Amino acid sequence: MEIEKIIYIVIGIIMIIGYIPTFIDLIAYKKKAINTMSYVLWGIANGATCYYSFVILPDLLFQIMSSIHFFSCVSLIIINSLIKEEAKAAS
């Protein structure tokens, strides 16, 4: 395997691992742990990148990475919204 491909894979994995602490904060501790507007903007950017990966640059690894980023952003926004709703209902 070429060094460029290894670096590409490692960077993608590191970026995906970066979502894990936020998921833990939201799911396990029920903390509102994200700035929703930031994740909406990142979700839009990742959605466009995901679209690009399937329509313009059909590279399987790029498609997988961009899809994971997009769905992670969308999932975090949804979970965060549900936590906000629970907090409002409890008060």
C-alpha positions as CSV (number, residue, x, y, z in Angstrom):
1,M,0.0,0.0,0.0
2,E,1.3,3.5,-0.9
3,I,2.2,5.9,1.9
4,E,-0.3,8.4,0.5
5,K,-3.2,6.0,0.9
6,I,-2.1,5.1,4.4
7,I,-2.0,8.8,5.4
8,Y,-5.4,9.3,3.8
9,I,-6.9,6.5,5.7
10,V,-5.3,7.4,9.1
11,I,-6.4,11.1,8.8
12,G,-10.0,10.0,8.0
13,I,-10.0,7.6,11.0
14,I,-8.7,10.3,13.3
15,M,-11.3,12.7,12.1
16,I,-14.1,10.2,12.7
17,I,-12.8,9.3,16.1
18,G,-13.2,13.0,16.9
19,Y,-16.9,12.5,16.9
20,I,-16.9,9.9,19.7
21,P,-16.5,12.2,22.7
22,T,-19.4,14.3,21.5
23,F,-21.6,11.2,21.1
24,I,-20.6,10.1,24.6
25,D,-21.4,13.5,26.1
26,L,-24.8,13.6,24.4
27,I,-25.9,9.9,24.8
28,A,-24.3,8.8,28.0
29,Y,-24.4,12.1,30.0
30,K,-27.3,13.8,28.3
31,K,-25.3,17.0,28.1
32,K,-26.0,19.6,25.5
33,A,-22.5,19.3,24.2
34,I,-22.6,20.9,20.7
35,N,-23.0,24.2,19.1
36,T,-26.0,23.4,16.9
37,M,-25.2,26.1,14.3
38,S,-21.6,24.9,13.9
39,Y,-22.9,21.3,13.3
40,V,-25.5,22.5,10.9
41,L,-22.9,24.3,8.9
42,W,-20.5,21.3,9.1
43,G,-23.4,19.0,8.1
44,I,-24.2,21.1,5.0
45,A,-20.5,21.1,4.0
46,N,-20.2,17.4,4.7
47,G,-23.5,16.7,2.8
48,A,-22.1,18.6,-0.2
49,T,-18.8,16.7,0.1
50,C,-20.7,13.4,0.3
51,Y,-22.7,14.3,-2.8
52,Y,-19.5,15.2,-4.6
53,S,-18.0,11.9,-3.6
54,F,-20.9,9.9,-5.2
55,V,-21.5,12.1,-8.3
56,I,-18.3,13.7,-9.3
57,L,-15.4,11.8,-7.7
58,P,-16.4,8.1,-7.4
59,D,-13.7,6.9,-4.9
60,L,-15.0,4.3,-2.5
61,L,-12.8,5.3,0.4
62,F,-13.8,9.0,-0.1
63,Q,-17.5,8.0,-0.3
64,I,-17.2,6.0,3.0
65,M,-15.4,8.8,4.8
66,S,-17.6,11.6,3.6
67,S,-20.8,9.6,4.3
68,I,-19.7,8.9,7.9
69,H,-18.9,12.6,8.4
70,F,-22.3,13.7,7.0
71,F,-24.3,11.1,9.0
72,S,-22.3,11.9,12.2
73,C,-23.1,15.6,11.9
74,V,-26.8,14.9,11.2
75,S,-27.0,12.3,14.1
76,L,-25.4,14.8,16.6
77,I,-27.9,17.5,15.6
78,I,-30.8,15.1,16.0
79,I,-29.6,13.8,19.4
80,N,-28.9,17.3,20.6
81,S,-32.4,18.4,19.6
82,L,-33.9,15.5,21.4
83,I,-32.0,16.4,24.6
84,K,-33.2,20.0,24.3
85,E,-36.8,18.8,24.0
86,E,-36.4,16.5,27.0
87,A,-35.0,19.4,29.0
88,K,-37.9,21.7,28.0
89,A,-40.5,19.0,28.9
90,A,-38.9,18.4,32.3
91,S,-39.0,22.1,33.3
